[in-house]
Amino acid sequence: MARREHTVEWHLVKGGFFDGLEREFEAFRKLASVRRLKKNAIVFFEGDRCDRSFYLDRGSVKIFRVSLHGKEPTFFIRSEGEMFGLAEVVGGERRKCSAQALADGVLLEIRRDDLLALLATQPLMARRIIEVLGRRIRYLSEQLENVMTCDVPTRLLKLLLCLSHDEIAQARGGPADVPVRLTQGQIAAMTGSCQQTVSETLAAFEARGLIAVSRQRIRLLDPGAILEALSVGDDGPAEARKAP
């Protein structure tokens, strides 16, 4: 069987928020202030007043909520070059989620009034925000569908592909590294699973030669094989479901 090529899913493409917008980035930087983060530092809490948006210059940040039962479902991982904290700021609402640093990092933060004034004079940047928010809505709807229709191995494979989408494209068929370090607990929070199931599923994938795991680093050894597995059947990869 011919190996399936990795196709570009428009809602998974990340890149830098300001790619191709150098003039807009300079204008943004003049209005923004630098904020340095330590690992596990909270950027904002759910329910906070939305008075700033953020550009992640270095590091990684998770966007999550805390349920009444103490669980912490994670909706997004923000990487270098991405903006976050946009939707509520543009809409003037309170924060719907919390944000926490997964590693030491650097933010550029901009006040809401300055951002809105900048968007009024920079239509290309305003259009970029619309595109980014559209991709994020599509991603969340896909994640909801995955939780409702897919088993844990399938959800986990899809998550790894999503996190590594840009890296897979750059690797051109070779191995690709997941660009952020994640604990098994964090992976469980992103897939609606538990840590033990994630551990067993990762071990099964590693035994099959799909991935390599070392110190919270995951390498996709054969992205093409993962795509082939996901293409088998409407309910996910038959072989992946053999994982415990």
C-alpha positions as a LaTeX table, in Angstrom:
\begin{tabular}{lrrr}
\hline
Residue & $x$ (\AA) & $y$ (\AA) & $z$ (\AA) \\
\hline
Met1 & 0.00 & 0.00 & 0.00 \\
Ala2 & 1.36 & 3.43 & $-0.91$ \\
Arg3 & 2.11 & 5.60 & 2.07 \\
Arg4 & $-0.33$ & 8.41 & 2.57 \\
Glu5 & 1.25 & 11.85 & 2.36 \\
His6 & 0.70 & 14.36 & 5.10 \\
Thr7 & $-1.83$ & 16.89 & 3.85 \\
Val8 & $-2.14$ & 20.43 & 5.19 \\
Glu9 & $-5.16$ & 20.92 & 7.46 \\
Trp10 & $-5.80$ & 24.65 & 7.41 \\
His11 & $-7.03$ & 24.80 & 11.01 \\
Leu12 & $-3.90$ & 23.06 & 12.38 \\
Val13 & $-1.29$ & 25.25 & 10.69 \\
Lys14 & 0.41 & 27.42 & 13.30 \\
Gly15 & 3.41 & 29.38 & 12.07 \\
Gly16 & 4.14 & 32.71 & 13.68 \\
Phe17 & 1.24 & 35.09 & 14.20 \\
Phe18 & 3.24 & 37.90 & 12.61 \\
Asp19 & 4.68 & 35.87 & 9.71 \\
Gly20 & 4.58 & 38.23 & 6.72 \\
Leu21 & 3.47 & 41.11 & 8.94 \\
Glu22 & 6.82 & 42.65 & 9.81 \\
Arg23 & 5.55 & 46.25 & 9.79 \\
Glu24 & 2.62 & 45.31 & 12.01 \\
Phe25 & 4.94 & 43.46 & 14.39 \\
Glu26 & 7.11 & 46.55 & 14.80 \\
Ala27 & 4.04 & 48.62 & 15.61 \\
Phe28 & 2.92 & 45.94 & 18.09 \\
Arg29 & 6.31 & 45.81 & 19.82 \\
Lys30 & 6.29 & 49.58 & 20.39 \\
Leu31 & 3.05 & 49.26 & 22.35 \\
Ala32 & 3.79 & 45.99 & 24.16 \\
Ser33 & 5.69 & 45.37 & 27.38 \\
Val34 & 7.94 & 42.41 & 28.17 \\
Arg35 & 6.89 & 39.89 & 30.82 \\
Arg36 & 9.19 & 37.05 & 31.85 \\
Leu37 & 7.65 & 33.80 & 33.05 \\
Lys38 & 8.90 & 31.02 & 35.27 \\
Lys39 & 7.71 & 27.46 & 34.70 \\
Asn40 & 4.22 & 26.91 & 36.20 \\
Ala41 & 3.58 & 30.66 & 36.53 \\
Ile42 & $-0.04$ & 31.68 & 35.96 \\
Val43 & $-0.55$ & 34.19 & 33.15 \\
Phe44 & $-4.23$ & 34.72 & 33.98 \\
Phe45 & $-7.06$ & 32.94 & 35.79 \\
Glu46 & $-10.53$ & 32.04 & 34.59 \\
Gly47 & $-12.85$ & 34.91 & 35.54 \\
Asp48 & $-10.13$ & 37.59 & 35.42 \\
Arg49 & $-10.91$ & 40.90 & 33.74 \\
Cys50 & $-9.60$ & 40.89 & 30.17 \\
Asp51 & $-7.35$ & 43.90 & 29.86 \\
Arg52 & $-4.42$ & 42.40 & 27.92 \\
Ser53 & $-3.50$ & 40.04 & 25.08 \\
Phe54 & $-0.22$ & 38.15 & 24.77 \\
Tyr55 & 2.38 & 37.21 & 22.17 \\
Leu56 & 4.55 & 34.25 & 23.18 \\
Asp57 & 8.12 & 35.17 & 22.29 \\
Arg58 & 9.67 & 32.14 & 24.02 \\
Gly59 & 8.38 & 29.08 & 25.89 \\
Ser60 & 5.00 & 27.30 & 25.91 \\
Val61 & 1.71 & 27.95 & 27.69 \\
Lys62 & $-1.31$ & 25.73 & 28.33 \\
Ile63 & $-4.88$ & 27.02 & 28.20 \\
Phe64 & $-7.11$ & 25.10 & 30.62 \\
Arg65 & $-10.05$ & 25.15 & 33.02 \\
Val66 & $-10.58$ & 23.63 & 36.45 \\
Ser67 & $-13.78$ & 21.59 & 36.81 \\
Leu68 & $-15.94$ & 21.35 & 39.94 \\
His69 & $-14.37$ & 17.90 & 40.51 \\
Gly70 & $-10.85$ & 19.29 & 40.41 \\
Lys71 & $-9.96$ & 18.04 & 36.93 \\
Glu72 & $-8.04$ & 20.31 & 34.56 \\
Pro73 & $-9.05$ & 19.74 & 30.93 \\
Thr74 & $-6.49$ & 21.38 & 28.64 \\
Phe75 & $-7.81$ & 22.92 & 25.43 \\
Phe76 & $-4.72$ & 24.40 & 23.79 \\
Ile77 & $-0.94$ & 24.47 & 24.01 \\
Arg78 & 0.44 & 27.80 & 22.83 \\
Ser79 & 3.95 & 27.77 & 21.33 \\
Glu80 & 6.54 & 30.38 & 20.39 \\
Gly81 & 5.25 & 32.90 & 17.87 \\
Glu82 & 1.57 & 32.49 & 18.78 \\
Met83 & $-0.81$ & 35.03 & 20.30 \\
Phe84 & $-3.36$ & 34.12 & 22.94 \\
Gly85 & $-5.89$ & 35.80 & 25.20 \\
Leu86 & $-7.49$ & 37.33 & 22.12 \\
Ala87 & $-11.15$ & 36.31 & 22.01 \\
Glu88 & $-12.31$ & 37.75 & 25.33 \\
Val89 & $-10.22$ & 40.90 & 24.91 \\
Val90 & $-11.74$ & 41.66 & 21.53 \\
Gly91 & $-15.22$ & 40.89 & 22.89 \\
Gly92 & $-14.72$ & 42.70 & 26.22 \\
Glu93 & $-15.58$ & 39.62 & 28.30 \\
Arg94 & $-14.00$ & 38.01 & 31.34 \\
Arg95 & $-11.57$ & 35.13 & 30.90 \\
Lys96 & $-13.21$ & 31.80 & 30.10 \\
Cys97 & $-10.04$ & 29.78 & 30.83 \\
Ser98 & $-6.77$ & 30.00 & 32.72 \\
Ala99 & $-3.27$ & 30.13 & 31.22 \\
Gln100 & $-0.12$ & 28.64 & 32.78 \\
Ala101 & 3.49 & 28.47 & 31.63 \\
Leu102 & 4.79 & 24.96 & 30.86 \\
Ala103 & 8.37 & 26.24 & 30.76 \\
Asp104 & 10.35 & 29.40 & 31.43 \\
Gly105 & 9.39 & 31.93 & 28.78 \\
Val106 & 8.95 & 35.49 & 27.62 \\
Leu107 & 5.70 & 37.24 & 26.74 \\
Leu108 & 4.97 & 40.49 & 24.97 \\
Glu109 & 1.73 & 41.79 & 26.45 \\
Ile110 & $-0.40$ & 44.58 & 25.08 \\
Arg111 & $-3.21$ & 46.48 & 26.75 \\
Arg112 & $-6.71$ & 46.01 & 25.34 \\
Asp113 & $-7.15$ & 49.68 & 24.37 \\
Asp114 & $-3.77$ & 49.71 & 22.61 \\
Leu115 & $-4.60$ & 46.50 & 20.73 \\
Leu116 & $-7.98$ & 47.77 & 19.54 \\
Ala117 & $-6.45$ & 51.06 & 18.43 \\
Leu118 & $-3.72$ & 49.16 & 16.58 \\
Leu119 & $-6.27$ & 46.95 & 14.80 \\
Ala120 & $-8.15$ & 50.03 & 13.66 \\
Thr121 & $-5.06$ & 51.15 & 11.72 \\
Gln122 & $-3.67$ & 47.71 & 10.74 \\
Pro123 & $-6.31$ & 45.82 & 8.70 \\
Leu124 & $-3.93$ & 42.96 & 7.83 \\
Met125 & $-3.37$ & 42.28 & 11.52 \\
Ala126 & $-7.12$ & 42.42 & 12.16 \\
Arg127 & $-7.64$ & 39.91 & 9.36 \\
Arg128 & $-4.96$ & 37.65 & 10.86 \\
Ile129 & $-6.81$ & 37.63 & 14.20 \\
Ile130 & $-10.03$ & 36.62 & 12.44 \\
Glu131 & $-8.17$ & 33.78 & 10.69 \\
Val132 & $-6.55$ & 32.58 & 13.93 \\
Leu133 & $-9.80$ & 32.62 & 15.92 \\
Gly134 & $-11.53$ & 30.75 & 13.08 \\
Arg135 & $-8.88$ & 28.02 & 13.14 \\
Arg136 & $-9.21$ & 27.68 & 16.90 \\
Ile137 & $-12.98$ & 27.29 & 16.73 \\
Arg138 & $-12.57$ & 24.58 & 14.09 \\
Tyr139 & $-9.94$ & 22.83 & 16.24 \\
Leu140 & $-12.20$ & 22.83 & 19.31 \\
Ser141 & $-15.14$ & 21.42 & 17.34 \\
Glu142 & $-12.88$ & 18.65 & 16.04 \\
Gln143 & $-11.67$ & 17.87 & 19.55 \\
Leu144 & $-15.26$ & 17.62 & 20.77 \\
Glu145 & $-16.06$ & 15.23 & 17.94 \\
Asn146 & $-12.99$ & 13.13 & 18.83 \\
Val147 & $-14.07$ & 12.80 & 22.47 \\
Met148 & $-17.55$ & 11.73 & 21.40 \\
Thr149 & $-16.60$ & 9.27 & 18.64 \\
Cys150 & $-12.97$ & 8.08 & 19.06 \\
Asp151 & $-11.20$ & 5.78 & 21.50 \\
Val152 & $-8.20$ & 6.90 & 23.54 \\
Pro153 & $-5.49$ & 5.55 & 21.16 \\
Thr154 & $-7.10$ & 7.41 & 18.26 \\
Arg155 & $-7.43$ & 10.63 & 20.27 \\
Leu156 & $-3.82$ & 10.34 & 21.35 \\
Leu157 & $-2.53$ & 9.83 & 17.80 \\
Lys158 & $-4.55$ & 12.79 & 16.59 \\
Leu159 & $-3.19$ & 14.95 & 19.40 \\
Leu160 & 0.42 & 14.07 & 18.57 \\
Leu161 & $-0.18$ & 14.89 & 14.90 \\
Cys162 & $-1.85$ & 18.16 & 15.81 \\
Leu163 & 0.93 & 19.30 & 18.13 \\
Ser164 & 3.57 & 18.37 & 15.53 \\
His165 & 1.76 & 19.54 & 12.40 \\
Asp166 & 4.34 & 22.15 & 11.36 \\
Glu167 & 7.27 & 19.90 & 12.32 \\
Ile168 & 5.90 & 17.01 & 10.23 \\
Ala169 & 5.58 & 19.29 & 7.20 \\
Gln170 & 9.18 & 20.44 & 7.62 \\
Ala171 & 10.46 & 16.86 & 8.12 \\
Arg172 & 9.19 & 15.85 & 4.65 \\
Gly173 & 8.38 & 12.27 & 5.58 \\
Gly174 & 11.11 & 11.78 & 8.18 \\
Pro175 & 10.86 & 11.65 & 11.98 \\
Ala176 & 9.36 & 14.71 & 13.68 \\
Asp177 & 9.60 & 15.84 & 17.29 \\
Val178 & 6.60 & 17.01 & 19.30 \\
Pro179 & 7.73 & 20.60 & 19.99 \\
Val180 & 6.64 & 20.80 & 23.65 \\
Arg181 & 7.46 & 18.71 & 26.70 \\
Leu182 & 4.30 & 17.19 & 28.17 \\
Thr183 & 3.80 & 14.96 & 31.18 \\
Gln184 & 1.50 & 11.97 & 30.85 \\
Gly185 & $-0.92$ & 13.79 & 33.13 \\
Gln186 & $-1.00$ & 16.77 & 30.78 \\
Ile187 & $-1.55$ & 14.48 & 27.78 \\
Ala188 & $-4.41$ & 12.81 & 29.66 \\
Ala189 & $-5.96$ & 16.24 & 30.30 \\
Met190 & $-5.86$ & 16.97 & 26.56 \\
Thr191 & $-7.37$ & 13.65 & 25.50 \\
Gly192 & $-10.06$ & 13.14 & 28.13 \\
Ser193 & $-8.26$ & 10.10 & 29.52 \\
Cys194 & $-6.26$ & 9.13 & 32.61 \\
Gln195 & $-2.52$ & 8.93 & 33.20 \\
Gln196 & $-2.37$ & 5.12 & 33.39 \\
Thr197 & $-4.17$ & 4.69 & 30.06 \\
Val198 & $-1.92$ & 7.27 & 28.42 \\
Ser199 & 1.17 & 5.50 & 29.77 \\
Glu200 & 0.01 & 2.12 & 28.46 \\
Thr201 & $-1.00$ & 3.55 & 25.08 \\
Leu202 & 2.29 & 5.37 & 24.58 \\
Ala203 & 4.15 & 2.17 & 25.46 \\
Ala204 & 2.09 & 0.28 & 22.86 \\
Phe205 & 2.85 & 2.91 & 20.20 \\
Glu206 & 6.55 & 2.76 & 21.09 \\
Ala207 & 6.55 & $-1.06$ & 20.81 \\
Arg208 & 5.07 & $-0.74$ & 17.31 \\
Gly209 & 7.82 & 1.66 & 16.27 \\
Leu210 & 5.51 & 4.64 & 15.79 \\
Ile211 & 7.09 & 6.85 & 18.45 \\
Ala212 & 10.05 & 7.15 & 20.79 \\
Val213 & 9.64 & 8.61 & 24.28 \\
Ser214 & 12.44 & 10.05 & 26.40 \\
Arg215 & 12.16 & 12.45 & 29.35 \\
Gln216 & 8.79 & 13.92 & 28.37 \\
Arg217 & 10.01 & 14.26 & 24.77 \\
Ile218 & 8.07 & 12.40 & 22.08 \\
Arg219 & 9.41 & 11.77 & 18.57 \\
Leu220 & 7.11 & 10.59 & 15.81 \\
Leu221 & 9.30 & 8.02 & 14.09 \\
Asp222 & 6.94 & 7.40 & 11.19 \\
Pro223 & 4.28 & 10.11 & 10.74 \\
Gly224 & 3.14 & 8.44 & 7.51 \\
Ala225 & 2.34 & 5.20 & 9.35 \\
Ile226 & 0.36 & 7.15 & 11.94 \\
Leu227 & $-1.66$ & 8.79 & 9.18 \\
Glu228 & $-2.29$ & 5.40 & 7.60 \\
Ala229 & $-3.48$ & 4.03 & 10.94 \\
Leu230 & $-5.88$ & 6.94 & 11.37 \\
Ser231 & $-7.28$ & 6.38 & 7.88 \\
Val232 & $-8.50$ & 2.85 & 8.71 \\
Gly233 & $-12.21$ & 2.97 & 9.41 \\
Asp234 & $-14.51$ & 5.71 & 10.62 \\
Asp235 & $-13.94$ & 4.96 & 14.29 \\
Gly236 & $-10.16$ & 5.21 & 14.26 \\
Pro237 & $-7.18$ & 2.93 & 13.75 \\
Ala238 & $-7.98$ & $-0.73$ & 14.21 \\
Glu239 & $-4.42$ & $-1.56$ & 15.22 \\
Ala240 & $-4.25$ & 1.35 & 17.63 \\
Arg241 & $-7.31$ & 0.00 & 19.44 \\
Lys242 & $-5.27$ & $-3.05$ & 20.34 \\
Ala243 & $-3.36$ & $-0.86$ & 22.76 \\
Pro244 & $-4.42$ & $-1.45$ & 26.39 \\
\hline
\end{tabular}
